[in-house]
Amino acid sequence: MIEGIEHIGIAVRSIAEGRLFYEALGFKISGIEDVPEEGVRVAMIPCGDSRIELIESMTADSPIARFIARRGPGLHHLCLSTGSIGDDDQRLRDAGFRLLRAEPSRGAGGCWVQFVHPESAGGVLVELAQCDDVGEEGEP
C-alpha cells in the first residue's frame, strides 16, 4: 500500500555542486551514502515529510552517468513509500506493468526498492521503497 512520496531523485554531476542551491534555500543534507551496487553516491535532504535525493555517478557507466549524458542533470525519478513492497511488486506484475528488477532489492539506506519502467508509469521512472524494516535480513 502506497503511503506517500518518499523522495524525489535529482541526477547531478556532483553532490558538491548540486547541494549549493538547496543549501542556499536553507536545506541541510542529513547524510551522504555510497551505493556501490548502483554505482552512485546519494545525498539526502529532508523536505517536510519527504526528502530530496541528489544522485551522483561514481562510475562512467552507471545508469545515472548514462542519464546525465543523454538528458543532462535534472529530475530522475519519483520514489513512493510503501508499507509492503512485496505486495505492491506482485500487484503491479499481475496487472502487466513493467518492473526493472526481477524482485525488490536493497537500495540506499538499506531500504527495499523496486523500479517501475517509465513506459508503464506515464513517462516517469517510479521507485517504490519500503524503509520500515531497514536492517532486517530476509525477504521484503
Steps between C-alpha positions, in 0.01 A plus 500: 500500500645834395542737793634816335797655326824367650732717293560664166825395330706768326795395282797732554849512355634543853339513843743777597363715217137388522463561872583872472153591371315309772726632775439856372130431562578396858492122458762281665631165380422231757746248357706390204526131411676295236283237333763292317245252359350789300827685437373814671549725800183657642438797727170518685341835575196499733211703356187496716371143520706402196857533375696614199764253387800634309652216295860514375659233283804320642583332168492604136260217410241524779134562412533855640807571284308380193195705603707819534680431170163472320292761680728704724447546873145522628199311625577128488224321690210516742521266798184387675503358851328166548413295803527175303732505201448128438124547468534809280762327283267205445193720444680693224633181338154343505359812333762476222721794594869484410735488801875543464613235747408137534420568864543781754858553619683712755566861408617818672453501875442124494144547370336235284450652154342421165481714185212531255605563140400845372306336215264357762472817709413783264860576408624524860751263658327403825683344792314317775677491837426320824720644771321392817695175537847639427766283653294181497625216283285279284223567253299821480 
